Amino acid sequence: MVGILAGPLPAIVTAVVTVFVGGLLTNPFLPWFVCTAVAIGWFSGFCANRGAFRRVWVWGLCGIAQGVLAAIVSAPVVVYLFGGITQSGSSLVVAYLMATGETVLKSVLTAGIACDPVDKFITFMIAWTVIRGFPRSLRAHFPRGLANTERPIASKDSPNTATT
Amino acid sequence: MNGLAARLDPRSKAAIWLSMIATGLLLPAGPRLAIYVICLLGFISPLAGCLRASIAFGLKVILPTIAMLALVYGLLAPPGEAQPGFAERIVAGVLTGAFIGARLMAIAVATLAFVATTRQMEFASCLCTLGIPSWLAAVFVSSFNMHAVVIRKTRQIVDAQRARGLKPKGILLGRIRMYAPILRPLLFGMILSAIERSALWQTRGYIEVAGRRQLRFRRPDAWALGFALFLPCSAGVLRWAI
């Protein structure tokens, strides 16, 4: 959400603070996924800067791409730090693949690429729905708030679209 | 230990925290790792005052891991001609789950001990001495303070929306849409609150938030750093030399 409203750098800062505060207060395993959080924050801001959130199908594709990116970035941490099993539901998929003889890294990557895109797509949907419901005055307070939540309108003088 | 922890520099405590985690990762899966986790639970967590939280977290982590791996290993036979029996697969799943759970516990207990022996302002001061900008240290401290506020406001909004007829049922898309009436007022209020707090911190120049910089290394810190180096080195010796 911070990436949509403010861009990649504030999203990265928010991600780092979130994993460390969450790790110290709720889940001790969160700080080890700081690289994943940074990647997610950066990618959200990158997509927002490119105007991906103006059309539904574009941010849907971006959500799926972000899930693949998150799975790839988090795989080494899950394999070498946690041995392949964390507290998430995808650990059941990892355990199944490990029991069938696959290596830990391949199991974690396969489970991550299968599960994370759906998760990130739903996350993008929730963030976009919530921000669209904010008052226009609040969205205008942020650098990308209006640009990413309102569709460009066509100018009557030119066939090219113009951003509101 | 809380008295000792109060005299230690937070950077020394962070070094011990990281060394305990590194030790848990270096020890091979087996009896040595189990003994290490028992020592953490039996000695470190009571001294740090986080025994109850460690046990609760351990039950939440280890038991589901053991049950999940025992179930999966028991139901699935590994590929190959000589396949072990059902009881052997269950035992293999239980042992694998126990050792993976022990590794997770080593990470969790070390983190809980660090959190239990470090105050917020110490943490912020430590960040400032490490070169992190004071405004970022202020963000950390503010986030710690806002955690309880966010939980309380979330409960209030959920109760209010349920009183207005919001019921979590239906298909997946309908359930996702039900997050909006809860998240919008919560995030709207939090953003407004954050804007006000940022103005307050700016007028104070973040000085009060960062805390007084009285951090300096003393003899107990030197002993703590020596202990922090000794733990992972001895774990490495146990793993590769013995």
Contacts between the chains, C-beta under 8 A, distances in Angstrom:
chain1	res1	chain2	res2	distance
A	1	B	187	7.3
A	13	B	136	7.3
A	13	B	139	7.5
A	17	B	136	7.8
A	17	B	139	5.6
A	17	B	140	6.2
A	17	B	143	5.7
A	18	B	143	7.9
A	20	B	140	7.1
A	21	B	140	6.7
A	21	B	143	4.5
A	21	B	144	6.2
A	21	B	147	6.9
A	23	B	111	6.9
A	24	B	111	7.3
A	24	B	114	7.9
A	24	B	115	5.1
A	24	B	144	7.8
A	25	B	115	7.7
A	25	B	144	7.1
A	25	B	147	5.6
A	28	B	57	7.4
A	28	B	107	6.2
A	28	B	108	4.5
A	28	B	111	3.6
A	28	B	112	6.4
A	29	B	104	7.3
A	29	B	107	6.6
A	29	B	108	7.3
A	31	B	111	7.8
A	32	B	107	7.7
A	81	B	25	6.7
A	81	B	107	7.8
A	82	B	100	7.5
A	82	B	103	7.1
A	82	B	104	6.6
A	83	B	29	7.8
A	83	B	99	7.9
A	83	B	100	4.7
A	83	B	103	5.9
A	84	B	100	7.5
A	85	B	65	5.8
A	85	B	68	7.8
A	85	B	69	7.3
A	85	B	97	7.7
A	85	B	100	4.8
A	85	B	104	7.8
A	86	B	104	7.9
A	87	B	60	7.9
A	87	B	61	6.5
A	87	B	64	7.8
A	91	B	65	7.8
A	91	B	68	6.8
A	92	B	68	6.0
A	92	B	72	7.1
A	95	B	68	5.8
A	95	B	69	5.5
A	95	B	72	4.3
A	95	B	73	7.8
A	96	B	72	5.5
A	96	B	76	6.8
A	98	B	72	8.0
A	99	B	72	4.9
A	99	B	73	5.3
A	99	B	76	4.2
A	99	B	78	6.6
A	99	B	93	7.9
A	100	B	76	6.1
A	100	B	78	7.2
A	100	B	79	6.7
A	101	B	78	5.5
A	101	B	79	4.6
A	101	B	80	7.8
A	122	B	176	6.3
A	125	B	176	6.3
A	126	B	176	6.2
A	126	B	179	5.4
A	126	B	180	7.6
A	126	B	183	7.0
A	129	B	176	7.8
A	129	B	177	7.2
A	129	B	179	7.7
A	129	B	180	5.1
A	130	B	179	7.6
A	130	B	180	5.8
A	130	B	183	4.7
A	130	B	184	5.5
A	130	B	187	6.2
A	133	B	180	6.1
A	133	B	184	4.6
A	134	B	184	7.0
A	134	B	187	7.9
A	134	B	188	6.3
A	135	B	188	7.8
A	138	B	188	6.8
A	138	B	191	6.8
A	138	B	192	8.0
A	141	B	195	7.7
